[in-house]
Amino acid sequence: MDVELTPTQARAIAQLRWRHPGAEVRAHRVVWGVIVEARRDGHVAEVLALDAAGQVLPERRVDAA
């Protein structure tokens, strides 16, 4: 499955880079889309979830394992 970013998704990634200058930005393909993370000093500073339909998914609470 190839994922092409929408303008909204591309802007979200640009804003992520602006909020975290110098951070390493990584993208991970998942079944439903792409997860983009900004990493600094070995820690994740922020995560974006981009679905294959072109949406930037809202933040969700992640329960403890």
ABEGO torsion letter per residue (X at the ends): XBBBBBAAAAAAAAAAAAABBGBBBBBBBBAAEBBBBBBBGGBBABBBBBBAAGBBBBBBBBBBX
